[in-house]
């Protein structure tokens, strides 16, 4: 009997698709997060200059800029539910 040897072609295509999907997720997820954070900054109660500075920080410091804004740049009443920090 003639037996057909399995080919590596379907596995290679699947691996390529998984790799492309992971690359797209790794690139697009932070971009979407930055866009959402840009909307937060744009609607926050700050002067126009403060908003521009925060947008520059968030977009130029790609990895830590959003974290810095969320830790330091937020309005106090949003962070602490309107309670004063002692």
RAJOZI-V763936 format. One record per pair of residues at least 6 apart in sequence whose C-alpha atoms are under 7 Angstrom apart, sorted by sequence separation. I is the first residue (numbers start at 1). J is the second residue. If there is no record, write none. Layout:
i:I j:J
i:I j:J
This chain:
i:59 j:65
i:77 j:83
i:58 j:65
i:57 j:65
i:58 j:66
i:42 j:51
i:41 j:51
i:38 j:55
